[in-house]
Amino acid sequence: MQMMTKKEITKKLWTKLEEVLDPELYISIVDLGLVYKVEYKNGAVRVQMTLTTIGCPLFTIIEKSVKDKLMEMGEVENVYIDLVFDPPWSMERMTERGKALMGI
């Protein structure tokens, strides 16, 4: 079995994150623009992300979904989520697909 490069693993991580849906909007957290950065190093993944609002009561659900999806990858041993609010989320961070799904 051929080892994946860090770039290939990172791409696969982003693809897995596209499977994580916001529990209210049913749109990918990637398409919503909630994921700012994904880093992979020696089996550990660090996801820097935000929420549409500070104090969102659904974060624990999103956090569990992110960890569960990324842990499906054999290369991932640990997942760490850095929740940030700077820069704050805005609709401009959404992908074109996300905007289309929201009717924007």
Helices and strands as residue ranges (DSSP letters): H 6-17, E 35-41, E 44-49, H 59-71, E 78-83, G 91-93, H 96-102
